[in-house]
Amino acid sequence: MDCRCGSERVPLLEENVELENKRRKAAQERIPSDPNTWQNMRENYEAIVLEDHAFSEQHDVEYALWQLHYRRIEELRALFNAAVASAASAALQNGKGPVRGGPDRLMKIRSQFRTFLSEATGFYHDLMLKIRAKYGLPLGCLIYLGDLARYKAYMGKGIRKLGISRLHQATICKLLHSGLQVLAILAGYSNDELLSIYRYFRSLAVDNPFITARDNLIIAYEKNRQNYLQLLGDAKTATVKTSPSRTHGKGRSKGEMRPSFRDNKVEASAVKQRASNNFELLKAFITRFVRLNGILFTRTSLETFAEVSSVVKSDFLELLSSGSDEEFSFGSDAAECRLAIVRMIAVLIFTVHNVNRENENQSYADILQRSVLLQNAFTATFEFVGCILERCNELNDPSSSYLLPGIMVFVEWLACHQDVAVGSELEEKQLNARSLFWNK
């Protein structure tokens, strides 16, 4: 029966291939395509998903169905971005010359985009109910509902106002590991680089990673690389502010402020300035930290690794502060700091795991490069955790430190990877970094 059902689905797939070829040809020749083509293709994919699950899985039909929607989203988004660019150009020209469509064109495209997203969301909700009725399972279409919600937020008033609710986010994550990718993309829109990379890694660390997770992670790392270059440029052009010159008088006049009041004002200003500086330092540190792992993940710009690693370590030591009391340098409270440290250590662990993977058909050059990558990954990871342990030893009460959960995660990982914990085939720099960790 399965073979017969599969053979009945082949003509539908072949028809979609033919329809897609016609659509591409029309696009190349700038000829309007048949408006019924898209709908016919979607109906064919839906029929296959509902009638023959095994055949659908074998031919990735559910993903092809999503790609059909995604291409339309990309087309509409390109139109919208072009309209925004046109409006911005007109603004720079101070109103000289008519703008093609102007605000009306923007509103029309936005409305068209929202209508499509609402219709597509309705389609997937309906498909989910049909799948549950037939198979008793939601399968994978929840992830696409999450993606559609994200695009709705993009076209609305912003993620905070129209984004997925926390309950919806939690539901997606609970039902499907791949939902982490949706949350990673949302974190990227919020410019939270560390959280975005952490969630991408989590979505890749499952038994069946979502098919586009690795590609999206590479895109995120490329965005981070641009942020890192911008950070370098800002550092080079920054000017050192000089303090105002002091007036040297013989004494204090009657109208001058009392020293105690002035001292309090200066101290309050210094505290405020220190908080601002700490925020900027943390922001720069996260960009550099993500860049460090990005170099190892993408295997590009390896010649800059040592320099980036040095700056990351320097920033980290400064953020860890000093003295017997702990400061909330990685968030507004202990809970935020605890999460930040755990995420950083998890990212480092996955970086080591990813570098250590053996791919098929590796060339000799690939093997040599992998060896260098492993050395750098091991060294950076042990140095990082070594700095945390050193900081814990300085505290009056290390047992209550927000650093401890991250250390626990790392030690539990080491317990499962004896080759990393005590292996002997390491370079001197790696051995020194690991010795620093164990000594602390």
C-alpha positions as CSV (number, residue, x, y, z in Angstrom):
1,M,0.0,0.0,0.0
2,D,2.9,2.4,0.8
3,C,4.4,1.9,-2.6
4,R,1.1,2.6,-4.3
5,C,0.5,5.7,-2.3
6,G,4.1,6.9,-3.0
7,S,3.6,6.4,-6.8
8,E,0.4,8.5,-6.6
9,R,2.4,11.4,-5.1
10,V,5.2,11.4,-7.7
11,P,3.0,13.2,-10.4
12,L,2.2,15.9,-7.9
13,L,5.9,16.5,-7.2
14,E,6.8,16.4,-10.9
15,E,4.0,18.9,-11.5
16,N,5.4,21.3,-8.9
17,V,8.9,21.0,-10.4
18,E,7.4,22.0,-13.8
19,L,5.5,24.8,-12.3
20,E,8.5,26.1,-10.5
21,N,10.6,26.0,-13.7
22,K,7.9,28.1,-15.4
23,R,7.9,30.6,-12.6
24,R,11.6,31.0,-12.7
25,K,11.6,31.5,-16.4
26,A,8.9,34.1,-16.2
27,A,10.9,35.9,-13.5
28,Q,14.1,35.9,-15.6
29,E,12.2,37.3,-18.6
30,R,10.4,39.8,-16.4
31,I,7.0,38.4,-17.4
32,P,4.2,38.3,-14.8
33,S,3.7,34.6,-13.8
34,D,0.3,32.9,-13.6
35,P,-1.2,34.0,-10.2
36,N,-2.7,30.5,-9.9
37,T,0.8,28.8,-10.0
38,W,1.7,29.5,-6.4
39,Q,-1.7,28.3,-5.1
40,N,-1.5,25.1,-7.2
41,M,1.9,24.3,-5.9
42,R,0.8,24.8,-2.3
43,E,-2.2,22.5,-2.8
44,N,0.0,19.8,-4.2
45,Y,2.5,19.9,-1.3
46,E,-0.4,19.9,1.2
47,A,-1.9,16.9,-0.4
48,I,1.3,14.9,-0.2
49,V,1.9,15.9,3.4
50,L,-1.6,14.8,4.4
51,E,-1.8,11.6,2.3
52,D,1.6,10.0,2.5
53,H,3.7,10.9,5.5
54,A,6.6,8.5,4.7
55,F,6.9,9.9,1.1
56,S,6.7,13.4,2.4
57,E,9.5,12.8,4.9
58,Q,11.6,11.1,2.2
59,H,11.4,14.0,-0.2
60,D,11.4,16.9,2.4
61,V,8.0,18.0,1.1
62,E,7.1,19.9,4.3
63,Y,10.3,21.9,4.0
64,A,9.6,22.5,0.3
65,L,6.2,23.8,1.3
66,W,7.8,26.2,3.7
67,Q,10.3,27.3,1.1
68,L,7.4,28.1,-1.2
69,H,6.1,30.6,1.5
70,Y,9.5,31.8,2.3
71,R,10.3,32.8,-1.3
72,R,7.1,34.9,-1.3
73,I,8.1,36.5,2.0
74,E,11.6,37.4,0.5
75,E,9.9,38.9,-2.5
76,L,7.6,41.1,-0.5
77,R,10.4,42.0,1.9
78,A,12.6,43.1,-1.0
79,L,9.8,45.3,-2.3
80,F,9.3,46.8,1.1
81,N,13.0,47.5,1.7
82,A,13.3,49.1,-1.8
83,A,10.4,51.3,-1.0
84,V,12.0,52.3,2.3
85,A,15.2,53.1,0.5
86,S,13.4,55.2,-2.0
87,A,11.6,57.2,0.7
88,A,14.9,57.8,2.5
89,S,16.5,59.0,-0.7
90,A,13.7,61.4,-1.3
91,A,14.1,62.8,2.3
92,L,17.7,63.5,1.6
93,Q,16.8,65.4,-1.5
94,N,14.6,67.7,0.6
95,G,11.6,66.9,-1.4
96,K,13.1,67.6,-4.8
97,G,11.2,65.6,-7.4
98,P,8.3,63.1,-7.0
99,V,8.9,59.8,-5.2
100,R,7.6,56.7,-6.8
101,G,4.4,56.1,-4.9
102,G,5.8,57.7,-1.8
103,P,4.2,56.8,1.6
104,D,1.2,55.3,-0.2
105,R,3.5,52.7,-1.9
106,L,5.0,51.8,1.5
107,M,1.6,51.4,3.1
108,K,0.3,49.3,0.1
109,I,3.3,46.9,0.3
110,R,3.1,46.7,4.1
111,S,-0.6,45.9,3.9
112,Q,0.1,43.3,1.2
113,F,2.8,41.7,3.4
114,R,0.6,41.6,6.4
115,T,-2.3,40.1,4.4
116,F,0.0,37.4,3.1
117,L,1.4,36.6,6.5
118,S,-2.1,36.4,8.1
119,E,-3.3,34.1,5.3
120,A,-0.1,31.9,5.5
121,T,-0.5,31.7,9.3
122,G,-4.1,30.6,8.9
123,F,-3.0,28.0,6.3
124,Y,-0.5,26.5,8.7
125,H,-2.9,26.5,11.7
126,D,-5.4,24.7,9.4
127,L,-2.7,22.3,8.3
128,M,-1.6,21.6,11.9
129,L,-5.2,20.6,12.7
130,K,-5.5,18.3,9.7
131,I,-2.1,16.7,10.6
132,R,-3.2,16.1,14.2
133,A,-6.5,14.7,13.1
134,K,-4.8,12.2,10.7
135,Y,-1.6,11.3,12.5
136,G,-2.2,12.4,16.1
137,L,0.9,14.5,16.0
138,P,1.7,18.2,15.3
139,L,4.9,17.2,13.3
140,G,7.1,20.1,12.4
141,C,4.8,22.9,11.2
142,L,4.9,24.7,14.6
143,I,8.3,26.0,13.7
144,Y,6.9,27.7,10.6
145,L,4.2,29.3,12.7
146,G,7.0,30.8,14.8
147,D,8.7,32.1,11.7
148,L,5.5,33.7,10.4
149,A,5.0,35.3,13.8
150,R,8.5,36.7,13.6
151,Y,7.9,38.2,10.2
152,K,4.6,39.7,11.5
153,A,6.6,41.4,14.2
154,Y,9.1,42.6,11.7
155,M,6.3,44.3,9.6
156,G,4.5,45.7,12.7
157,K,5.4,48.1,15.4
158,G,8.4,46.2,16.7
159,I,9.1,42.9,18.4
160,R,8.3,44.1,21.9
161,K,4.8,45.1,20.9
162,L,3.8,42.6,18.3
163,G,6.3,39.8,18.8
164,I,5.6,36.2,20.0
165,S,4.5,36.1,23.6
166,R,6.7,34.4,26.2
167,L,4.1,31.7,26.5
168,H,4.2,31.1,22.8
169,Q,8.0,31.1,22.8
170,A,8.0,28.5,25.6
171,T,5.4,26.4,23.8
172,I,7.5,26.3,20.6
173,C,10.6,25.3,22.5
174,K,8.8,22.6,24.5
175,L,7.2,21.0,21.4
176,L,10.1,21.2,19.1
177,H,13.8,21.7,19.7
178,S,14.1,23.6,16.5
179,G,12.0,26.3,18.1
180,L,15.3,27.5,19.6
181,Q,16.2,28.8,16.1
182,V,13.1,31.1,16.1
183,L,14.2,32.4,19.5
184,A,17.7,32.9,18.3
185,I,16.5,35.0,15.4
186,L,14.4,37.1,17.7
187,A,17.4,37.6,20.0
188,G,19.3,38.7,16.9
189,Y,16.6,41.3,16.1
190,S,17.0,42.6,19.7
191,N,20.8,42.9,19.1
192,D,21.5,40.4,21.9
193,E,24.5,38.7,20.2
194,L,25.4,36.4,23.0
195,L,21.8,35.1,23.5
196,S,21.4,34.7,19.7
197,I,24.6,32.6,19.3
198,Y,23.8,30.6,22.4
199,R,20.3,29.6,21.1
200,Y,21.7,28.8,17.7
201,F,24.2,26.5,19.3
202,R,21.5,24.9,21.3
203,S,19.4,24.3,18.2
204,L,22.4,22.6,16.5
205,A,23.2,20.4,19.6
206,V,20.1,18.3,19.2
207,D,19.9,14.9,17.5
208,N,18.1,16.3,14.5
209,P,19.1,19.9,14.0
210,F,16.8,22.2,11.9
211,I,18.0,22.2,8.3
212,T,18.8,25.9,8.1
213,A,20.2,26.4,11.6
214,R,23.9,26.2,10.6
215,D,23.4,28.6,7.7
216,N,21.6,31.1,9.9
217,L,24.4,30.8,12.5
218,I,26.9,31.7,9.8
219,I,24.8,34.7,8.9
220,A,24.7,35.8,12.5
221,Y,28.5,35.5,12.8
222,E,28.9,37.6,9.7
223,K,26.7,40.3,11.2
224,N,28.9,40.1,14.4
225,R,32.0,40.4,12.2
226,Q,30.7,43.7,10.9
227,N,29.9,44.9,14.4
228,Y,33.4,43.9,15.5
229,L,35.0,45.9,12.6
230,Q,32.8,48.8,13.5
231,L,34.0,48.5,17.1
232,L,37.6,48.5,15.9
233,G,36.9,51.6,13.8
234,D,35.3,53.4,16.7
235,A,38.3,52.6,18.9
236,K,40.8,54.0,16.4
237,T,38.9,57.3,15.9
238,A,38.1,57.8,19.6
239,T,39.7,60.9,21.2
240,V,40.9,61.1,24.7
241,K,38.9,63.6,26.7
242,T,41.1,65.9,28.7
243,S,40.0,67.1,32.1
244,P,39.3,70.9,32.4
245,S,42.2,73.0,33.7
246,R,42.1,73.9,37.4
247,T,42.1,77.5,38.6
248,H,44.9,78.0,41.1
249,G,43.7,80.6,43.6
250,K,45.0,81.6,47.0
251,G,41.8,80.6,48.8
252,R,38.2,79.7,48.7
253,S,35.7,82.6,48.2
254,K,32.7,82.9,50.4
255,G,30.3,81.8,47.7
256,E,32.2,78.6,46.9
257,M,30.6,75.3,47.7
258,R,31.6,73.4,50.8
259,P,34.0,70.6,50.2
260,S,31.6,67.9,51.6
261,F,28.8,68.8,49.3
262,R,31.2,69.0,46.3
263,D,32.8,65.7,47.2
264,N,29.4,64.0,47.4
265,K,28.4,65.4,44.0
266,V,31.7,64.3,42.4
267,E,31.3,60.8,44.0
268,A,27.8,60.4,42.6
269,S,28.9,61.5,39.2
270,A,31.8,59.0,39.3
271,V,29.4,56.2,40.2
272,K,27.2,57.1,37.3
273,Q,30.1,57.3,34.9
274,R,31.5,54.0,36.2
275,A,28.1,52.3,35.5
276,S,28.0,53.8,32.0
277,N,31.6,52.7,31.3
278,N,30.8,49.2,32.6
279,F,27.8,48.9,30.2
280,E,29.9,50.0,27.2
281,L,32.7,47.6,28.2
282,L,30.2,44.7,28.6
283,K,28.7,45.5,25.2
284,A,32.1,45.6,23.5
285,F,33.2,42.4,25.4
286,I,30.3,40.4,24.1
287,T,30.9,41.5,20.5
288,R,34.5,40.5,20.8
289,F,33.7,37.2,22.6
290,V,31.2,36.2,19.9
291,R,33.8,37.2,17.3
292,L,36.3,34.9,19.0
293,N,34.0,31.9,18.6
294,G,33.0,33.0,15.2
295,I,36.6,32.7,13.9
296,L,36.7,29.1,15.1
297,F,33.2,28.2,13.8
298,T,33.6,29.8,10.3
299,R,37.4,28.9,10.2
300,T,38.2,32.2,8.7
301,S,40.5,35.1,9.7
302,L,42.5,32.6,11.9
303,E,45.5,35.0,11.8
304,T,43.5,37.5,14.0
305,F,42.6,34.9,16.7
306,A,45.5,35.6,19.0
307,E,44.8,39.3,19.0
308,V,41.1,38.9,19.5
309,S,41.7,36.4,22.3
310,S,44.0,38.7,24.1
311,V,41.5,41.6,24.1
312,V,38.6,39.3,25.2
313,K,40.7,38.1,28.1
314,S,41.6,41.6,29.1
315,D,38.0,42.8,29.0
316,F,36.8,39.8,30.9
317,L,39.3,40.3,33.7
318,E,38.2,43.9,34.0
319,L,34.5,42.9,34.1
320,L,35.2,40.3,36.8
321,S,36.3,43.2,39.0
322,S,38.5,42.7,42.1
323,G,38.2,42.7,45.8
324,S,36.4,40.5,48.2
325,D,32.8,41.4,47.1
326,E,31.1,40.6,43.9
327,E,29.8,43.2,41.5
328,F,27.0,42.7,38.9
329,S,29.1,43.4,35.9
330,F,27.3,41.0,33.5
331,G,23.7,42.1,34.2
332,S,21.4,44.1,36.5
333,D,21.3,41.4,39.2
334,A,22.8,38.1,40.2
335,A,20.3,36.1,38.1
336,E,21.2,37.9,34.9
337,C,24.9,37.6,35.6
338,R,24.5,33.9,36.3
339,L,22.7,33.3,33.0
340,A,25.3,35.3,31.1
341,I,28.2,33.3,32.5
342,V,26.5,29.9,31.8
343,R,25.7,31.0,28.2
344,M,29.3,32.0,27.6
345,I,30.7,28.7,28.9
346,A,28.1,26.8,26.9
347,V,29.1,28.7,23.7
348,L,32.8,27.8,24.4
349,I,31.9,24.1,25.0
350,F,30.0,23.9,21.7
351,T,32.8,25.7,19.9
352,V,35.2,23.0,21.0
353,H,32.6,20.3,20.1
354,N,32.1,21.8,16.6
355,V,35.9,22.1,15.9
356,N,36.4,18.6,17.2
357,R,33.9,17.1,14.7
358,E,35.5,14.8,12.0
359,N,34.0,15.4,8.6
360,E,34.1,12.9,5.8
361,N,36.6,13.3,2.9
362,Q,38.9,15.6,4.8
363,S,42.0,16.8,3.0
364,Y,45.4,16.9,4.6
365,A,45.1,20.7,4.8
366,D,41.7,20.3,6.5
367,I,43.3,18.0,9.1
368,L,46.1,20.5,9.8
369,Q,43.7,23.4,10.1
370,R,41.5,21.3,12.5
371,S,44.5,20.7,14.7
372,V,45.2,24.5,14.9
373,L,41.5,25.2,15.6
374,L,41.5,22.7,18.4
375,Q,44.5,24.2,20.0
376,N,43.0,27.6,20.0
377,A,39.6,26.4,21.2
378,F,41.0,24.4,24.1
379,T,43.3,27.2,25.1
380,A,40.6,29.9,25.1
381,T,38.2,27.8,27.0
382,F,40.5,26.7,29.8
383,E,41.9,30.3,30.1
384,F,38.3,31.6,30.3
385,V,37.2,29.3,33.1
386,G,40.6,29.6,34.8
387,C,39.9,33.4,35.1
388,I,36.5,32.6,36.7
389,L,38.0,30.2,39.2
390,E,40.7,32.8,40.1
391,R,38.1,35.4,40.7
392,C,36.1,33.0,42.9
393,N,39.1,32.4,45.1
394,E,39.3,36.2,45.8
395,L,35.7,36.4,47.2
396,N,34.8,36.3,50.8
397,D,31.9,33.9,50.1
398,P,32.6,32.1,46.8
399,S,29.8,29.6,47.6
400,S,27.2,32.3,46.8
401,S,28.9,33.6,43.7
402,Y,26.9,33.9,40.4
403,L,30.0,32.3,38.7
404,L,29.4,28.8,40.3
405,P,26.7,27.5,37.9
406,G,28.9,28.1,34.9
407,I,31.8,26.3,36.6
408,M,29.4,23.3,37.3
409,V,28.4,23.2,33.7
410,F,32.0,23.1,32.6
411,V,33.1,20.5,35.1
412,E,30.2,18.2,34.2
413,W,31.2,18.5,30.5
414,L,34.8,17.7,31.4
415,A,33.6,14.6,33.3
416,C,32.1,13.3,30.1
417,H,35.2,14.1,28.0
418,Q,38.3,12.6,29.7
419,D,40.4,13.3,26.6
420,V,39.8,17.1,27.1
421,A,40.3,16.9,30.9
422,V,43.5,15.0,31.1
423,G,44.6,14.3,27.5
424,S,48.4,14.5,26.9
425,E,48.5,15.4,23.2
426,L,48.5,19.1,23.7
427,E,50.8,22.0,22.8
428,E,52.6,23.9,25.5
429,K,50.1,26.8,25.5
430,Q,47.2,24.5,25.9
431,L,48.9,22.6,28.7
432,N,49.6,25.9,30.5
433,A,45.9,27.0,30.2
434,R,44.7,23.7,31.5
435,S,47.2,23.7,34.3
436,L,45.9,27.2,35.3
437,F,42.4,25.8,35.5
438,W,43.3,22.7,37.6
439,N,45.6,24.7,39.9
440,K,42.7,27.1,40.7
